[in-house]
Amino acid sequence: MTSSKRISRGFAGLAAGIATLTVFTATPVAADPVVVQPTAAVPLPPELDPGFYRPSPELFAGKAPGEIIAARQVNVANLGLIPVNVDAWQLSYRSNNSRDEAIAAVATVLKPRGSAPDKLLSMQGAEDSLAGYCAPSYAMQQWSVAALAGQIVTPAEFVIAQGAVQQGWGVVIPDHQGPDDAFAAGPLAGRITLDGIRAAENFEQMRLSPDVRAALFGYSGGAIATGHAAELKQSYAPELNIVGAAEGGVPADLGAIVEVGNNQLWSGMIMAAILGLAREYPEFADLLNRDLDPFGQALAQVKGKLCVQYNTILFPFLNITGMLRVPGDPLEHPVVRDVLDKTRMGKSLPDMPMFIWNANPDELIPVGPVNTLVDTYCQNPDAQVRYTREHLGEHITTQLSGVATALLWVRDRLTEYPPRRDAASRTTR
């Protein structure tokens, strides 16, 4: 049945700051010019390239968030084989984890050859993996073997970035899971995403105009980073001119995803997300190390170095909650509940227009928490949200059917076309 909610919200801006959060404003920093390294003959995955991906902390601890540590030219290609004729670099830059500790992060930046873009798309891919060789920065390079090694999603989504470049935009694609491949750790991913925009703007070779307009885009695992970046932007990076965020297949509540996906087809991927969270939250890691049953411990060792394709198809229909040997409902354990609370979306209203789309039903990402997220945003009269539900859809096909509409919406925001004031939840198929 078609459902329609009228969401009529003026976008007047959100009250500045959240008192309980630390503001990391990127202020001008006196720094030596970045020496851009040449393109390597054969790209190395992060595991074999620690100098770039895991620089010594003394090289970045004193830098501002988004300040560049190192840069190098790269050749990007479809499926690691077919080269794409764009200007492309990798940037290593300072960011912060969810405990506000300094970390090094990496992003890939693209632009049309020789251009000076006035628009920038930050595209968060659905990395959904637990190893460095699955990261977008490696998977997009020519002669990368990531697609053969199980990272098929990033090469597939790379066509979205190419479409943005064809529009004349600059593009930044962060490795938003961070140096420890912390899949599903949304507050970490949001910070890395925002600092990736800062790094792109700081990188002289991108030739971005001083008043560049930026937008966020991501689906599924990429929506984790996009949604948290949108919510964190005002408190963490208020100086950024982010004019819109489009996210689909939104994992707004990871606890609901576990409940729906337990013993189901996608449980292999969900188990990978649980392992990814443990890499960002030490108390949760201690709980898993102590209370996962022997099968779960063995599975964690196997899954801990796999990309999305193999992590998804390896042991579907898992009883994930049954592996955790704790009294009562594992999802109500205080440590588990704390992680789920920290990673749940809806804590603050993004200070930008939002385009959200989701399948109804979605066998991986339940639509109920997305409905709740939109309702939570729209309780604030300053909210401006366009929400589309595709009825009789499913997770993968809804990405394909929704991406064009989402990118057209992004284009309107980047070109200063005013968003609709009468945004509605509606059926598109």
N, C-alpha and C positions, 0 to 999 in steps of 0.2 A: 504494500500500500504506500502511495506517495505521501510523505510527510512534509509540511512546510511551516517553518518558523520565521517570522519576520524579526529580523535583528536590526533595529534602527538605532544606530549609535553614532553620535558625533565624535570625531577624533580631535580632541583638544589638547592631547598630551597628558602624560601621567605626572603626578607630583614628584618632584625630583628626589631621588635617593631613598634608600631603605636603611634605616639607622643601624640595623644589626649586621649589615654586610659591609665589607671593606671595598672602597672604591679604588680601582687601579687605573687612574687616568694616565694615558700615555702623554707625558710632557716632553718637550724637545730635549734631546740628550746630546751633549757634545760627544761625538764618537768618530773614530777613524773611518774613512770611507770603506765600504765593503769591497773586497777584492773578489770579483766573480771568477770562479774556477771554470776551466773549460769542460766540455762534454767528455765523459768517459767513453772509451771505445765499447765497453760492455758494462751495463749497469749492474751494481751489486745490491742485493737485498740488505735491509738494515742489519740483519744478523752478521753480515760480513763487512759492514761499513760503519763501525761504531764511532769513528772519528767525526762523521757528519751527523749521525742520528743520536749518538750519546756522547756529546762532548763533555769534557771535564767541567764540573760545576763552577769552578773558578772562572771559567770563560763566560758565564752568563748570569751568575748569581747577582752581580751588581747592575745588570742591565734592566731597563724598563720593560714591562710586558709588551710584546710585539717588536721589540728591538732585535735587529738581525744579528745572528751569530756568524753565519757563513752563507754563501750563495754559490750556485753553480748552474751552468747551462745544461739543459737536457734535451734529448730528442724524444718526443712523444709519438705514440703510434697506436693504431687500432689492433687489439689482440696481440700486441707486442711485435707486430710485423709490418703493417702498412703505415708509413710515416704520415704525420699530419703537419702541414706547412704553416706553422705558427711560431711566434717567439715564445720560448718556454724556459723556465728556470725552476730550480728547487731552492727553497729558503729554509734555513734552520734559524729558529728564533726563540726568544725567551717567552715562556708562558707560566701558568700556575696550575697546580693540581687543585682538587676540591678542598684541600686543607690550606690553600694559599701558600704552598711551598713552591719555590722556583723549579721549573723543569724546562727541558729543551723540547721543542716541537718542530715539526716539519710540514711544509705546505708546498704545493706546486702552483705556480702562477703562469698564466697564459694570456696572450693578446694577439690581435692581428699583426702581421709583420709590419714593423716600422710605425705603428700607430701610437697615439696618445689618448687612451680612452677616457671618457668622462662618466662612464658607467662601469660598475664592478659587480659581478655575481659571485657570491660565496656559495659554492656547491658542495654540500656534504653528502658523500656517497655512502651507500649501505655496505661498509666494510665487513661488519658482522663476523669477524674472524679473531683468531687468538695467536697470530704469529706475524712477525714483521714483514715477511715476504708477501703477505697478503695486503699490505698497505697501499693506498692509491698512488703514493709517490713512486713506488717501485712498479706497480702493476701497469701504469700508464706508459712506461718507457719502452722505447724500441729495444727489442731483444730480451725483454722481460719474459720469464717463464711462468709468471703468476697464473695466467689463464689455464695453463696445463696443470698447475699445481693446486687448482681448486678455487682460485679467486676469479670467478667468471662474472660476478656482479659489477665490480668496478669497471672492467673493460666494456661491459654492456652499457653502463650509465655514462661512460665517457662521451657518447654521442650527444648527450644533453649539453655538456660543456662546449663541444664543437659547434652546436647550434647557437650558443651564446656568443662565441667568438665570431660566427658568421654575421651576427647582429652588430658587430663592432665593439662589443663589450670586452673588458678585461675579466678574467676569471681567476679565482683562487680556490684551490681544492685542498683543504687541510687533512692531514692524517689525524683525525680528531679523536682517535682512541688513545693517543699518546704513546710515549716510549715503552710502556708495559703492555700495550695492546689490550686496554681495559674496555672491552666490548660492553656496551649498555650503560656505562658510567656517565650519565647525562651531564651533571654539573662540571665534570672534567672536560667533556667534549664541547660544552658551550664556551668555556674559557679559551680552549685552544682555537675554536672557530673565530671568536672575536679577536684574539691576538693574531690570527692569520690574516684578517682584514687589515689590522694595524701594520703587520709586516709588509703586505702588498703595497700599502700606501707609503710605507717608509722606503721601499725599494726603488731607487732612482731609475733603474732600467725599465720599469713598468710605465714610466712617463704618465702616470695618472694625473688628471687635472686636480688642482687644489680643492675644488668643490665637488669632487667625485661623489656620485650617488651610488650607494651599495644596497644589495638585496640578498636575502638568504633563501636557500632552496635545499630541500632534502626529503627523501621518502624512506619510510620504514626505519632501518638503522640510521639512515641519514637524517630522519626527522627527530631522532633523539637529540642529535647535536643541534639541529636547527631550532627546535622548540626551546631547549634550555638556553641557547644563545640569545634568542629573542627575549626570554624572560630576564636574563642576566644583563642584557645590554645597558639598561639605564643605570644600574648600580656599578657595573664592572667597566664599561667602556662608553660613558655618556657622550664622549666627543665624536663618536663615529656617526656619520650621516647615513644610517640604515633606514631606508624608506619603505620597506616591506619584507615580509617573510612568508614563503609558501612551503607548506609541509603536508605530506600525505601519509596514510597508513601510520598514524601517529601513536607510538607506544607511550601513552600518557600515564599509564599505571602498570608497572611491571608485575605487581602482584596479581592483577587481573589476568595478565597474559599467562602467568604460570598456572593459575586456576583453570583457565580455558584450555590451555595447551597440554596439561599433564596427561600422559597416556595417549596423546594424539600424534598426528603425522609430523608436526613441527617441533616435537619435544627435543629432538637432537639439537636444533638451533637454540632452543630456550635453555637447554643445559649449558651450551657454550656461553650464553649471556650471563648465566649465574657464575660461571667460572671467571668471566671477564670482570664482573663486579668485585670479586674477591681480590683482584689485582689493584683496586683503588681503595678498598675499605679493609684495613688490616684486621679489625675485629671480626668481620665476616669471613675473612680468610682463615682466621684461627678457628672459627666455628666449623667450617668445612673440613679443615685438616683434622679436627678432633672427632667430629660426629658424622661424617659421611661414612656409609657402610663400605665394606671392601670392594664391592662392585663399583660403587661411585668413585672411590679412590682410584681404581684402575682406569675407569673411564676418563677421569680428569687428566690422568697422565697421557692417555691417547689423544684426547681432544685438544689438549693444551697447546699443540703446535700445528693445528690444522686451519685451513681457510674455510670460507662459508660453505662452499659446495659439499665438501666431504664432511664437515661438521653437521650439516643438515641431514645428509643421507645416512650417516653412521648412527645406528641404534635409534630409529624413530620409535614412537609409541612407548617411550620410557616413563616409568613411574618415578618422576623426579622427586616429589615430596616424600615418597616412601624410602628414598635413600638416606634421608637425614634422620638419624636416630636421636630424636629429642622428644621430651614428653609433650603430648597434645599435638595441636596443629602446628606444623613447622612454620607456616606463614605468620603465626602469631608469636613466635619466639622473639624476645626483645631485640636481639641483634638483627634478625631478619627484618623485623618491622621497622627498625631504625634505617636500614639501607633502603627499604621500599619507600619510606617517607622522604628520605633525602633525594631520591631519584624521581619522585612523582611530580608531574607538571601541574601548573596552576597556582604556584606560590605568589606570583606577581603578574600584573598585566603588562604585556609587551607594549612599549611606547611607539608602536608602528602598526600599520594595517597588516592583517593576517589573512592568508588564504589557506583554508584547511579542507582536505578531502579524505574520505575514507569509504571503504566498502561496507555495505550493510546487507548481509553479514560478511565479516572478514574472519576467516578461519584461524588466522594468526594474531591479528590485532583486533580485539573486541571493540565494537563500536560504542558500547555503553560508556566507558571512561572518556572517549572522545566527546560524546555528547555532554558529559559532565564538565569536561575542560572548557568547552565553548560556553556552556551556561555559567561557569565560574567567571570567565572573562567578561561576559556580557552583563553580569551584575553591576559592573562599573559603567557609569554613563559615558565614560571616555573611550570605551572599547569600540573597535571597528573590526569586525570579523566577517568574512564571507566563508560560509561552511557548506560544502557539497557532500552529500551522501549518495553513493551509487548503489542502488538497490539491486539485489540479485548479483552482486559482484563478488569477487574474491581478491586475495591479496595481490597477486602478481598482475592479473589483468587490469585491476583498478589503477595500478601505477601507469600502465601503458595507455589506458583510456583517459587518464587525468592529467598527464604531464603537459600536453599541449595547451590545455586551458590554463593550467597553473603558470606556464611560461608566458602566455599572453598577458595574464594578470601582472606578472613581474615586469614585463616590458612597459605596461602602462604606468606602473609605479616609478620605474626608472626614467621614464620620459615625462614625468610630472603630470600625467593625466589623472584628474581627481578620482579617487575610488568611489564606488557606489555607496550612497548613504542608506540604501534599503537592502543591504546584503541579506541573502536568505539561505536557509537550509533547503535543499531541493534535490530531486532525483534527476540525474543526467542521462540515465540509460533505462 
